[in-house]
Amino acid sequence: MSLAAVDNTASRDIADAMSRIATAARTAAKDLANAPTAAKNQALGAMARNIRAATDDIIAANAKDLATARANDRPGSFIDRLTLDAGRISAMASGLETIAALADPVGAIETSWDRPNGLKIERVRVPIGVIGIIFESRPNVTADAGALCMKSGNAAILRGGSESFETSAAILDCLQAGLDEAGLNRAAIQMVPTPDRAAVGMMLQGLNGVIDVIVPRGGKSLVGRVQDEARVPVFAHLEGLCHVYVDHSADLDMATAIAVNAKMRRTGICGAAETLLIDASAAERFVTPLTDALIDAHCEVRGDAASQAIDHRIKSATEEDWVTEYLDAIISLKIVDGVDGAIDHIARYGSNHTDSIVADDAETANRFLARVDSAIVLHNASTQFEDGCEFGMGAEIGIATGKLHARGPVALEQLTTFKYMVRGTGQIRP
Protein backbone atom coordinates (compact mmCIF):
# COMPACT_ATOMS: atom_id res chain seq x y z
CA MET A 1 0.00 0.00 0.00
CA SER A 2 1.33 3.46 -0.90
CA LEU A 3 1.99 6.14 1.71
CA ALA A 4 -0.82 8.24 0.23
CA ALA A 5 -3.23 5.32 0.60
CA VAL A 6 -2.18 4.83 4.22
CA ASP A 7 -2.73 8.54 4.90
CA ASN A 8 -6.16 8.45 3.29
CA THR A 9 -7.14 5.41 5.33
CA ALA A 10 -6.00 7.08 8.54
CA SER A 11 -7.93 10.25 7.65
CA ARG A 12 -11.09 8.23 7.01
CA ASP A 13 -10.66 6.42 10.32
CA ILE A 14 -10.33 9.71 12.21
CA ALA A 15 -13.32 11.17 10.36
CA ASP A 16 -15.42 8.09 11.17
CA ALA A 17 -14.42 8.22 14.84
CA MET A 18 -15.23 11.93 15.10
CA SER A 19 -18.58 11.38 13.38
CA ARG A 20 -19.49 8.71 15.94
CA ILE A 21 -18.47 10.98 18.80
CA ALA A 22 -20.53 13.84 17.36
CA THR A 23 -23.64 11.73 16.93
CA ALA A 24 -23.37 10.38 20.48
CA ALA A 25 -22.76 13.87 21.88
CA ARG A 26 -25.82 15.35 20.21
CA THR A 27 -27.99 12.54 21.61
CA ALA A 28 -26.47 12.98 25.08
CA ALA A 29 -27.05 16.74 24.95
CA LYS A 30 -30.74 16.17 24.27
CA ASP A 31 -30.91 13.73 27.18
CA LEU A 32 -29.10 16.07 29.54
CA ALA A 33 -31.12 19.16 28.67
CA ASN A 34 -34.00 17.89 30.79
CA ALA A 35 -32.11 15.65 33.22
CA PRO A 36 -33.14 16.10 36.88
CA THR A 37 -30.76 18.11 39.03
CA ALA A 38 -30.65 15.24 41.51
CA ALA A 39 -29.33 12.84 38.86
CA LYS A 40 -26.64 15.29 37.76
CA ASN A 41 -25.56 15.83 41.35
CA GLN A 42 -25.53 12.08 41.97
CA ALA A 43 -23.20 11.68 39.00
CA LEU A 44 -20.89 14.40 40.29
CA GLY A 45 -20.69 12.77 43.71
CA ALA A 46 -19.87 9.41 42.13
CA MET A 47 -17.23 11.03 39.90
CA ALA A 48 -15.53 12.58 42.94
CA ARG A 49 -15.48 9.25 44.79
CA ASN A 50 -14.13 7.47 41.72
CA ILE A 51 -11.31 9.99 41.28
CA ARG A 52 -10.23 9.66 44.92
CA ALA A 53 -10.34 5.87 44.67
CA ALA A 54 -8.27 5.95 41.47
CA THR A 55 -5.57 8.31 42.83
CA ASP A 56 -2.77 5.78 42.40
CA ASP A 57 -3.89 4.90 38.87
CA ILE A 58 -4.12 8.57 37.89
CA ILE A 59 -0.65 9.29 39.29
CA ALA A 60 0.76 6.31 37.40
CA ALA A 61 -0.81 7.54 34.16
CA ASN A 62 0.48 11.03 34.89
CA ALA A 63 4.01 9.69 35.33
CA LYS A 64 3.90 8.37 31.75
CA ASP A 65 2.79 11.76 30.45
CA LEU A 66 5.45 13.56 32.48
CA ALA A 67 8.14 11.28 31.05
CA THR A 68 6.99 12.11 27.52
CA ALA A 69 6.91 15.84 28.26
CA ARG A 70 10.42 15.80 29.74
CA ALA A 71 11.72 13.77 26.82
CA ASN A 72 10.33 16.48 24.55
CA ASP A 73 12.12 19.18 26.57
CA ARG A 74 8.93 20.91 27.63
CA PRO A 75 9.52 24.03 29.81
CA GLY A 76 9.04 24.08 33.55
CA SER A 77 5.74 25.97 33.34
CA PHE A 78 4.35 23.22 31.08
CA ILE A 79 5.56 20.48 33.45
CA ASP A 80 3.94 22.29 36.39
CA ARG A 81 0.57 22.49 34.64
CA LEU A 82 0.80 18.82 33.65
CA THR A 83 1.81 17.45 37.06
CA LEU A 84 -0.77 15.80 39.32
CA ASP A 85 -0.07 14.62 42.85
CA ALA A 86 -2.37 13.34 45.60
CA GLY A 87 -3.13 16.88 46.75
CA ARG A 88 -4.09 18.14 43.32
CA ILE A 89 -6.18 15.03 42.66
CA SER A 90 -8.01 15.49 45.96
CA ALA A 91 -8.65 19.14 45.06
CA MET A 92 -10.00 18.00 41.68
CA ALA A 93 -12.47 15.69 43.39
CA SER A 94 -13.47 18.39 45.86
CA GLY A 95 -14.13 20.71 42.94
CA LEU A 96 -16.69 18.26 41.57
CA GLU A 97 -18.45 18.16 44.93
CA THR A 98 -18.50 21.94 45.02
CA ILE A 99 -20.13 22.00 41.58
CA ALA A 100 -22.75 19.53 42.84
CA ALA A 101 -23.58 21.90 45.70
CA LEU A 102 -24.14 24.86 43.38
CA ALA A 103 -27.55 25.82 42.10
CA ASP A 104 -28.50 24.27 38.78
CA PRO A 105 -28.74 27.11 36.24
CA VAL A 106 -30.94 25.12 33.85
CA GLY A 107 -34.55 26.23 34.08
CA ALA A 108 -33.78 29.26 36.24
CA ILE A 109 -36.08 32.19 35.48
CA GLU A 110 -33.89 35.27 35.04
CA THR A 111 -36.75 37.72 34.83
CA SER A 112 -40.45 37.78 34.04
CA TRP A 113 -43.07 40.37 33.22
CA ASP A 114 -46.68 40.72 32.12
CA ARG A 115 -47.79 42.61 29.03
CA PRO A 116 -50.94 44.75 28.91
CA ASN A 117 -52.53 42.20 26.55
CA GLY A 118 -52.20 39.48 29.23
CA LEU A 119 -49.15 37.67 27.81
CA LYS A 120 -46.81 36.41 30.52
CA ILE A 121 -43.14 36.41 29.45
CA GLU A 122 -40.22 34.65 31.15
CA ARG A 123 -36.53 34.58 30.23
CA VAL A 124 -35.32 31.11 31.17
CA ARG A 125 -31.79 29.61 31.30
CA VAL A 126 -31.22 26.64 28.95
CA PRO A 127 -28.12 24.62 27.95
CA ILE A 128 -26.06 25.65 24.94
CA GLY A 129 -25.84 22.07 23.60
CA VAL A 130 -22.47 20.50 22.73
CA ILE A 131 -19.28 22.13 23.98
CA GLY A 132 -15.91 21.33 22.41
CA ILE A 133 -12.93 21.78 24.74
CA ILE A 134 -9.41 21.73 23.27
CA PHE A 135 -6.65 21.82 25.85
CA GLU A 136 -2.97 21.08 26.21
CA SER A 137 -1.16 20.25 29.39
CA ARG A 138 -3.75 20.60 32.15
CA PRO A 139 -5.30 17.16 32.71
CA ASN A 140 -7.53 18.58 35.47
CA VAL A 141 -9.46 20.32 32.66
CA THR A 142 -10.89 16.87 31.88
CA ALA A 143 -12.70 16.83 35.24
CA ASP A 144 -13.51 20.53 35.52
CA ALA A 145 -14.80 20.95 31.98
CA GLY A 146 -16.65 17.64 31.90
CA ALA A 147 -18.39 18.35 35.20
CA LEU A 148 -19.32 21.94 34.41
CA CYS A 149 -20.72 20.99 31.02
CA MET A 150 -22.73 18.12 32.45
CA LYS A 151 -24.16 20.11 35.38
CA SER A 152 -25.22 22.88 32.99
CA GLY A 153 -26.96 20.35 30.74
CA ASN A 154 -24.36 20.26 27.95
CA ALA A 155 -22.46 17.41 26.36
CA ALA A 156 -18.68 17.80 26.28
CA ILE A 157 -16.22 16.66 23.63
CA LEU A 158 -12.71 16.89 25.11
CA ARG A 159 -9.53 16.94 23.10
CA GLY A 160 -6.46 16.97 25.33
CA GLY A 161 -2.88 17.36 24.24
CA SER A 162 -0.83 14.32 23.32
CA GLU A 163 1.35 14.78 26.42
CA SER A 164 -1.64 14.70 28.80
CA PHE A 165 -3.40 11.85 26.98
CA GLU A 166 -2.79 9.06 29.51
CA THR A 167 -3.79 11.18 32.51
CA SER A 168 -6.91 12.55 30.84
CA ALA A 169 -8.00 9.06 29.85
CA ALA A 170 -7.66 7.83 33.45
CA ILE A 171 -9.75 10.75 34.70
CA LEU A 172 -12.36 10.24 31.96
CA ASP A 173 -12.88 6.64 33.12
CA CYS A 174 -13.86 8.00 36.55
CA LEU A 175 -16.26 10.53 35.06
CA GLN A 176 -18.03 8.11 32.76
CA ALA A 177 -18.38 5.57 35.56
CA GLY A 178 -20.11 8.30 37.58
CA LEU A 179 -22.52 8.98 34.72
CA ASP A 180 -23.30 5.27 34.54
CA GLU A 181 -24.00 5.15 38.28
CA ALA A 182 -26.49 8.01 38.00
CA GLY A 183 -28.23 6.49 34.97
CA LEU A 184 -27.11 9.28 32.64
CA ASN A 185 -25.77 8.93 29.12
CA ARG A 186 -21.99 8.32 29.37
CA ALA A 187 -21.56 10.08 26.02
CA ALA A 188 -22.26 13.31 27.89
CA ILE A 189 -18.49 13.46 28.46
CA GLN A 190 -16.28 12.05 25.69
CA MET A 191 -12.63 12.37 24.78
CA VAL A 192 -11.21 12.41 21.25
CA PRO A 193 -9.40 9.06 21.05
CA THR A 194 -6.47 10.24 18.94
CA PRO A 195 -3.75 12.88 19.36
CA ASP A 196 -3.80 13.48 15.59
CA ARG A 197 -4.13 17.22 14.89
CA ALA A 198 -6.63 16.46 12.14
CA ALA A 199 -9.22 15.87 14.86
CA VAL A 200 -8.74 19.45 16.07
CA GLY A 201 -9.46 20.77 12.59
CA MET A 202 -12.67 18.77 12.46
CA MET A 203 -13.78 20.17 15.81
CA LEU A 204 -13.02 23.72 14.68
CA GLN A 205 -15.27 23.17 11.68
CA GLY A 206 -18.04 22.20 14.10
CA LEU A 207 -18.40 18.49 13.27
CA ASN A 208 -21.16 19.15 10.75
CA GLY A 209 -23.08 21.52 12.99
CA VAL A 210 -22.89 19.43 16.15
CA ILE A 211 -20.51 21.60 18.22
CA ASP A 212 -22.13 24.82 19.42
CA VAL A 213 -19.11 26.51 21.00
CA ILE A 214 -15.37 25.84 21.35
CA VAL A 215 -13.29 26.54 24.46
CA PRO A 216 -9.48 26.37 24.02
CA ARG A 217 -7.20 25.97 27.05
CA GLY A 218 -3.52 26.25 26.30
CA GLY A 219 -0.73 28.37 24.91
CA LYS A 220 -0.87 31.28 22.52
CA SER A 221 -0.34 29.13 19.43
CA LEU A 222 -3.28 26.86 20.26
CA VAL A 223 -5.64 29.69 21.14
CA GLY A 224 -4.54 31.67 18.08
CA ARG A 225 -5.23 28.72 15.82
CA VAL A 226 -8.65 28.18 17.34
CA GLN A 227 -9.61 31.84 17.01
CA ASP A 228 -8.36 31.95 13.40
CA GLU A 229 -9.89 28.71 12.15
CA ALA A 230 -13.04 28.11 14.21
CA ARG A 231 -16.34 28.19 12.37
CA VAL A 232 -18.29 28.17 15.63
CA PRO A 233 -18.25 30.68 18.53
CA VAL A 234 -15.18 30.62 20.81
CA PHE A 235 -14.82 31.39 24.54
CA ALA A 236 -11.14 32.18 25.08
CA HIS A 237 -8.33 34.53 25.94
CA LEU A 238 -5.20 34.77 23.83
CA GLU A 239 -2.80 35.95 26.53
CA GLY A 240 -2.69 36.69 30.23
CA LEU A 241 -0.70 39.94 30.37
CA CYS A 242 -1.69 40.73 33.94
CA HIS A 243 -0.59 43.82 35.88
CA VAL A 244 -0.28 44.90 39.49
CA TYR A 245 -0.28 48.67 40.04
CA VAL A 246 1.03 49.96 43.38
CA ASP A 247 -0.33 53.42 44.15
CA HIS A 248 1.41 55.97 46.40
CA SER A 249 -1.40 55.40 48.94
CA ALA A 250 -0.71 51.65 49.19
CA ASP A 251 0.37 49.92 52.37
CA LEU A 252 3.88 48.69 51.57
CA ASP A 253 3.56 45.38 53.41
CA MET A 254 0.30 44.64 51.61
CA ALA A 255 1.75 45.65 48.26
CA THR A 256 4.77 43.43 48.79
CA ALA A 257 2.70 40.39 49.72
CA ILE A 258 0.35 40.89 46.76
CA ALA A 259 3.12 41.49 44.22
CA VAL A 260 5.07 38.38 45.26
CA ASN A 261 1.95 36.20 45.37
CA ALA A 262 0.63 37.53 42.05
CA LYS A 263 3.92 36.69 40.33
CA MET A 264 5.33 33.70 42.18
CA ARG A 265 2.51 31.59 43.66
CA ARG A 266 2.27 29.78 40.33
CA THR A 267 4.19 31.41 37.52
CA GLY A 268 2.72 29.22 34.76
CA ILE A 269 -0.95 30.20 35.05
CA CYS A 270 -2.70 32.86 33.02
CA GLY A 271 -3.41 34.93 36.14
CA ALA A 272 0.25 35.33 37.08
CA ALA A 273 1.30 38.98 37.08
CA GLU A 274 3.77 39.80 34.34
CA THR A 275 4.21 43.55 34.95
CA LEU A 276 4.52 45.56 38.16
CA LEU A 277 3.62 49.24 37.84
CA ILE A 278 4.70 51.67 40.58
CA ASP A 279 3.44 55.20 41.15
CA ALA A 280 6.25 57.69 40.37
CA SER A 281 5.43 59.76 43.46
CA ALA A 282 6.27 56.73 45.65
CA ALA A 283 9.04 55.16 43.59
CA GLU A 284 11.83 56.08 45.99
CA ARG A 285 9.91 54.40 48.82
CA PHE A 286 8.59 51.36 47.00
CA VAL A 287 10.96 50.22 44.25
CA THR A 288 13.75 48.79 46.42
CA PRO A 289 11.57 46.96 48.99
CA LEU A 290 9.43 45.42 46.25
CA THR A 291 12.53 44.44 44.28
CA ASP A 292 14.03 42.94 47.46
CA ALA A 293 10.98 40.76 48.00
CA LEU A 294 10.82 39.58 44.39
CA ILE A 295 14.52 38.76 44.19
CA ASP A 296 14.31 36.95 47.55
CA ALA A 297 11.54 34.87 45.98
CA HIS A 298 13.96 34.04 43.12
CA CYS A 299 12.24 36.27 40.58
CA GLU A 300 14.20 38.18 37.95
CA VAL A 301 13.18 41.85 37.73
CA ARG A 302 13.47 43.78 34.46
CA GLY A 303 12.73 47.48 34.60
CA ASP A 304 12.72 50.81 32.83
CA ALA A 305 15.50 53.36 33.18
CA ALA A 306 13.77 55.18 36.05
CA SER A 307 13.54 52.04 38.17
CA GLN A 308 17.11 51.02 37.33
CA ALA A 309 18.31 54.41 38.56
CA ILE A 310 16.80 53.59 41.96
CA ASP A 311 17.96 49.95 42.21
CA HIS A 312 20.95 48.67 40.24
CA ARG A 313 19.84 45.03 40.60
CA ILE A 314 17.02 45.62 38.16
CA LYS A 315 17.90 44.43 34.66
CA SER A 316 17.11 46.48 31.61
CA ALA A 317 13.67 45.99 30.08
CA THR A 318 12.94 46.41 26.39
CA GLU A 319 9.71 47.31 24.65
CA GLU A 320 9.12 43.60 24.12
CA ASP A 321 9.02 42.97 27.86
CA TRP A 322 5.79 44.95 28.24
CA VAL A 323 4.03 42.54 25.87
CA THR A 324 5.63 39.29 27.05
CA GLU A 325 3.66 36.67 28.95
CA TYR A 326 6.67 35.14 30.71
CA LEU A 327 4.88 32.28 32.51
CA ASP A 328 8.15 32.10 34.42
CA ALA A 329 9.92 33.71 37.40
CA ILE A 330 10.44 37.00 35.56
CA ILE A 331 8.55 40.27 36.01
CA SER A 332 8.82 43.62 34.23
CA LEU A 333 8.71 46.79 36.35
CA LYS A 334 7.77 50.26 35.21
CA ILE A 335 7.36 53.57 37.02
CA VAL A 336 4.19 55.35 35.87
CA ASP A 337 2.58 58.71 36.41
CA GLY A 338 -0.01 57.77 39.00
CA VAL A 339 -3.18 55.79 38.44
CA ASP A 340 -3.82 57.41 35.05
CA GLY A 341 -0.37 56.36 33.90
CA ALA A 342 -1.12 52.81 35.01
CA ILE A 343 -4.47 52.83 33.22
CA ASP A 344 -2.81 54.09 30.02
CA HIS A 345 -0.05 51.46 30.22
CA ILE A 346 -2.56 48.63 30.70
CA ALA A 347 -4.71 49.94 27.83
CA ARG A 348 -1.69 49.94 25.54
CA TYR A 349 -0.01 46.68 26.54
CA GLY A 350 -2.58 44.60 28.42
CA SER A 351 -4.67 41.69 27.17
CA ASN A 352 -8.00 42.52 28.90
CA HIS A 353 -7.48 39.58 31.26
CA THR A 354 -6.79 40.44 34.94
CA ASP A 355 -5.34 43.56 36.53
CA SER A 356 -5.02 44.69 40.15
CA ILE A 357 -4.49 47.93 42.05
CA VAL A 358 -3.00 48.16 45.54
CA ALA A 359 -4.19 51.41 47.13
CA ASP A 360 -5.65 52.71 50.37
CA ASP A 361 -7.31 55.63 48.62
CA ALA A 362 -10.84 54.52 47.68
CA GLU A 363 -11.33 57.16 44.97
CA THR A 364 -8.12 56.09 43.22
CA ALA A 365 -9.09 52.43 43.46
CA ASN A 366 -12.56 53.10 42.05
CA ARG A 367 -11.04 55.06 39.17
CA PHE A 368 -8.83 52.08 38.31
CA LEU A 369 -11.68 49.55 38.62
CA ALA A 370 -13.98 51.64 36.43
CA ARG A 371 -11.49 52.53 33.69
CA VAL A 372 -9.38 49.40 33.23
CA ASP A 373 -11.19 47.45 30.53
CA SER A 374 -10.30 43.92 31.63
CA ALA A 375 -12.49 40.91 32.31
CA ILE A 376 -11.34 40.89 35.94
CA VAL A 377 -10.15 43.90 37.95
CA LEU A 378 -9.15 43.67 41.61
CA HIS A 379 -8.48 46.06 44.48
CA ASN A 380 -5.99 45.04 47.16
CA ALA A 381 -5.90 41.42 46.04
CA SER A 382 -3.62 39.14 44.04
CA THR A 383 -4.26 38.56 40.34
CA GLN A 384 -4.06 34.83 41.08
CA PHE A 385 -7.65 34.98 42.35
CA GLU A 386 -8.75 34.97 38.67
CA ASP A 387 -10.29 31.56 39.08
CA GLY A 388 -13.83 30.24 38.93
CA CYS A 389 -13.33 28.24 42.11
CA GLU A 390 -12.10 31.33 43.97
CA PHE A 391 -15.15 33.20 42.67
CA GLY A 392 -17.40 30.57 44.26
CA MET A 393 -18.29 29.06 40.88
CA GLY A 394 -16.98 25.60 41.80
CA ALA A 395 -14.57 25.45 38.88
CA GLU A 396 -14.14 27.02 35.49
CA ILE A 397 -13.81 25.84 31.94
CA GLY A 398 -11.54 28.78 31.13
CA ILE A 399 -11.22 32.56 31.19
CA ALA A 400 -12.85 34.58 28.42
CA THR A 401 -11.74 38.11 27.56
CA GLY A 402 -14.31 38.77 24.85
CA LYS A 403 -17.28 41.01 25.49
CA LEU A 404 -20.13 38.88 24.17
CA HIS A 405 -21.95 36.22 26.18
CA ALA A 406 -19.16 35.09 28.52
CA ARG A 407 -16.46 37.22 30.14
CA GLY A 408 -14.09 36.28 32.95
CA PRO A 409 -14.39 32.78 34.45
CA VAL A 410 -16.57 30.55 32.28
CA ALA A 411 -18.57 28.38 34.67
CA LEU A 412 -22.10 27.02 35.02
CA GLU A 413 -24.10 30.12 34.17
CA GLN A 414 -21.81 31.07 31.28
CA LEU A 415 -22.35 27.59 29.78
CA THR A 416 -26.04 28.28 29.41
CA THR A 417 -27.98 30.63 27.17
CA PHE A 418 -31.64 31.57 27.46
CA LYS A 419 -34.92 31.43 25.69
CA TYR A 420 -38.19 33.29 26.16
CA MET A 421 -41.22 31.36 27.34
CA VAL A 422 -44.42 33.22 26.55
CA ARG A 423 -47.78 32.11 27.97
CA GLY A 424 -51.06 33.39 26.70
CA THR A 425 -54.79 32.81 26.92
CA GLY A 426 -55.63 32.91 23.22
CA GLN A 427 -54.16 36.28 22.27
CA ILE A 428 -53.75 37.11 18.57
CA ARG A 429 -51.90 40.08 17.14
CA PRO A 430 -54.10 42.69 15.49
N, C-alpha and C positions, 0 to 999 in steps of 0.2 A: 504494500500500500504506500502511495506517495505521501510526502509530508503534508501537502495541501489537503489530501483526502483525510489524513489524521486530524488536521486542524478543523476541517469542516465537521467531522464527526464529533469532536470535542465541543464545538460551538453549538451543534444541535442538541447534544446532551445537556449542556448548561441551559439552553433555551427551554428545553422540555422540563428540566427541574424547576426553573423559575416560573414556568407556566403553572405547574402543579402547586407550587407554593402560593402563587397569586390566587388561584381558584379556591384553595383551602382558606386563605386569609379572608377573602370576601365573604365566604360562608360563615366563618367564625365571627366576623364583624357584625353580620346580621343577627347572629345568635346573641352576641354580647350586648347589643344595643338595648335589649329589653331584659337582660339578666338581672335577677334580684340582687340588691346590695348585699344581702346576707351570704349569697353564694360567692360573690366576688371576694368578700372579706374572709370567708372560709378558705378560699383558694390561697389568699395571701398569707394567712396563718400557717397553712400547710407548707407553702413555699419556704417560709422562714424556718420552720422546723427542719425541713429537708436540707436546707443549706447548712444549718448548724451541724446536723448529723453527718453531712458529707464534707466537713472541714478538711479532713486528711486527704480525701480524694481531690478536692479542689486545689489544695496546696501542691499535691503531687503533679496535677495537670499544669499548674502555674509554673512549677520548676522546669517543665519541658519548654514552655513558652519563653521563660527567662533565659534558658540556655540558647535558644534560637536567637533571641534579641541580642544577647552579648556576642554571639558568634558573628552577628551582622554589624557589630560595632555601633549599636544604638547609643545615643547620649544618655547621660545620667537622668535627665528629666523624663525621658521616655521610660527608662527602667523603673523609676519611681512610680509613674502612673500605672505601669503594668503589674507591679509587685502586689501580691496579696499575702497577708499573714493571718494568724488566728484572730487578731484584733480587728483587722479590716473586714474579715469575713463575718465576724459577729456584728459589726456595725452595719454591714450590708443586710443581714437578716433583721436587725432591729429597724432598719429603714422600711422594710416591707411591713412590719407590724405597725409602724407609725402611719403608713399609707392606709392600712386597714382601719385605723382609728379616725381617719379624716372623713368629713362629710362627703357623700357621693354627689358629684356635681350633676350627674345625669338626671334630668327631670326637674331640676331646681327651677323655680319660677323667679326670674330676675326682676320683673316688674309686670304690673297688670293695670289695666284701666278700662273704663266703660265709655262707650261713645253715646252721643245723644240719641242715636237710632236704636239703642238697646244692645248693640254688639259688644261682647265682652272679649277683650284682647289680652293675651298673655305672651310674654317672651320667655321661652323655655330652653334650658341648656340641653343639648343633644351631642352625641359623639360625632367626631369628624369622619371616622370610618376605618381606613387602613393607613397606618403610619409606618414609613420606612425610616429606619435608623441606621446610618452608616458611621461606624466609629473605628478608631485605631487601637490604641494601646490600653484603654481603660476597660478591663473585663467586668468591673462592677456596673458598667452601663447596661450589660445584659439584664441584670436584676432590676435596676432602677427603671430603665426604659420599659421593660416588659411589664413590670408591676403597674407603673403609672398609666400605660396604655390600656391595660386590662381593666383597672379600676374605673377609668373614664369611659369604658365601653368600646374601646378601639382594639382592633387587631394590630399586632406589631410584627414587622418583618425586619430582623436584625442582620446586619452584615458587619461582622467584626473584622479587624485586621488579621492578616495571616499570623502575626506573632502573638496574638491573643486567642487564637482559634481553640486550642486545647482547653484553656481555662473557661472560655465562654461556653463551650459545649458541655462542660461539667456543670456549670451553673444552670444552663438551659434544662438539663435533665431534671434538676430539682424543681424548676418552675413548672414544667409540663406535668410532672408527677402531682404537683399541687392542684393544677387544673383538673386532672383526672379525679382526684380525691373529692373535689367540689362538684363534680358532674358537669364541668364546663368543657367546651371544645378545646382540645390541646393545641389546635392550630391557631388559637388566639395569640400565641407567642411562638414564632418560628425563627430559625436561623438559616441563612443562606449556607448550603453545605459545601461550598467551594471557595477558596481564596482567590479564584480567577477574577481579574479586574473586569472581565466582560460582564459579570453579574452586576457590578456597580453601574455600568452603562445602562443595562436593562432597567434597573431600579430608577435611574434618573429619567428615563423615558416614561416611567409611570406604570410599567407592566400592563400595557394595553388598557389604561384607564383604571386600574385597580388601586394603585397607591394615590392617596389624597394629599399627602404632605410628606416632605423629606426633612429629616433632622440629621445634620452631620455633626459628629463629635471627633475632633482631631486637629491636626496641624493646618497651617495656612494653605498648603498645597491641596489638601483634601477639600477643605471648605471652599477654596477658590474654584476647584473643579466642579463641585456640586452647584455652586451659585452660577457658574458659566453655562453648565450643560443641562441643568434640571429643566424638565418640561412640566413640572408640578410645583406648587408653592414650597418655599424653604423657610424653616425656622433656624437661624444660625447667627453666629458672629464670626467675622473673619480674623480679628486679632483682639487680644486683651491688653491694650496699651493703657494700663491703669496708673493713676497719679495719686499722690498724697501731697496736699498743700498745707504747709505749716504757717499759720498767720502769726503776726507779731503779738496777738493776744493769747496765743496758745500757752497752756501749761507745759513746760519743757519735759517734765517726767512723762506726762501723758503722750506728748508728741514722739518722744523717743520710743516708748513701748509700742505705739501704733506703727511707727515707721519700720521698726525691726520686724514686727509681726507681719505687717503687710508684705514685706519683701521676703522674709526668710522662713516663715512657718512652713510653707511648701512653695518652693520657687518654680515648680513646673506646672502650676495650675493657672488658668486664665485670669484669676482674680489677684494674682501676685502683682504688687506694685512694681512698675518699671522705672518710674521717674518720681523724684522727690523735689518739690518746689518749695522754696523758702522765701518768706517776705523779706525784701531788701532792708526794711527798717529794723529787722531783728537779726540780720545775717551775722553780725559780729557776736551775738549772744548764742545763736542756735547752730551755726554751721559746724563748729568743732565738736560740741557734744554729740550731735547727731552722727557725724562722721565717726567719732570714737565708737559709738554703739554699733554702728554697721560694720566697721572693720573688726571689732571684737567678735562679732557674729560671723566673721569670715566672709564678708561681702565686699567685693570690689566697688569702689565709688569713682565714677567718672563725672567731672563737673565742668562748668563754664569757667571763663577766665576770672570772673568775680569771686567765685567760690574757691578757686585755686589760690587766689591772692590771700585768702583767709587761712587756708589749711593746705600745706604743701603735699600732704599725703594723697590728695585728690588727683586722680589722673585726668588727662585732658579729654574732654568729650568733643565729638564732631557732630555735625548736623545729623548724621545717620543715627546717632545714639537716641535722639528724641523720637525716632520712629521705629526703634528696635524693641521687639518683644523678646527679651533675653531668655526667659524661662530658665534662669540660672542665677547664681549668687553674684549678680552685677546689678547696680542701680545707677541711673544718671541723675545728676543733681544740678538744679538751676536756680539762681536767685532771680526773683520776679518782683515787679512793682506792685506789691499788695495783691488783694484778692482779684482786682480787675486784670492784673498781669497774669495771674494764675488761670483765670477764666479764658483769657485770650490764648495762652499757651495750649491749654487743653483743647480749645476749639480748633487750633491749627494742627496739632499733632496727635490728638487723642483718637480713639476708635469707638466712642460712644458706648463703652462697656461699663466700667466702674471707676468712680473717682471720689476721693474723700478730702474733707477739710478738717483740720484740727484748729479750733479757735474757741476762746471763751466768750468772745463778743457775738451775741445772738444775731444782731443785724448783719454782721459780716457773713456769718454762717448761712443765714437765710438767703442772702444775695447769691452766694455760691450755689446753694441747693436749687434756687430758682433758675439760674442762668446757665449752669453747666448742662448741656444737652446729652446726657448719658442715660442708659437704661437704669443704672443704679447710682445714686449719689448718697454719700454718708457724711454725717457730722460726728466728729470725735469717736470714730470707730474704724477698725481695720478693713481694708478692701477685701480681705479674705472671708468676710461674711457674705460675699456674693454667691449664695448657695441656697437652693430651694429648701434644703433641710433646715438651715439656719433661719430661713424666713417662716418656718412652721408649715412648709408645704409637704413635708415628709421626705421628698427627694425631688430631683429635677431630671428632665430629659436633656437639658442643655440651657444655655443662655442665649437669648435672642436680642440683637441690637437694632432690628428693624422697627418701624413705627406702626405697622399694620398687624392687627390681630394679637400677636404675642410679643411682649417686650420684657426683658429681664429673665428671671428663672421661668422655664417652661415646665409647668407641673399640671396637676389635675385639671384645674379650670381652663388653662390655656390649651389643653388637648380636647376641649369641647368647642362647639360653635352653638348657634341657637336657631330656633325657628319660632314663627309666630303661630300660636293656636288661637283661632277666632271662633267664638261660639255665638250662634244666633238663635232666633226664634221664628225664622221664616223670612227674614229681611231680604228685599231685592233692591238693587240700585236703580233709582229713577233715571 
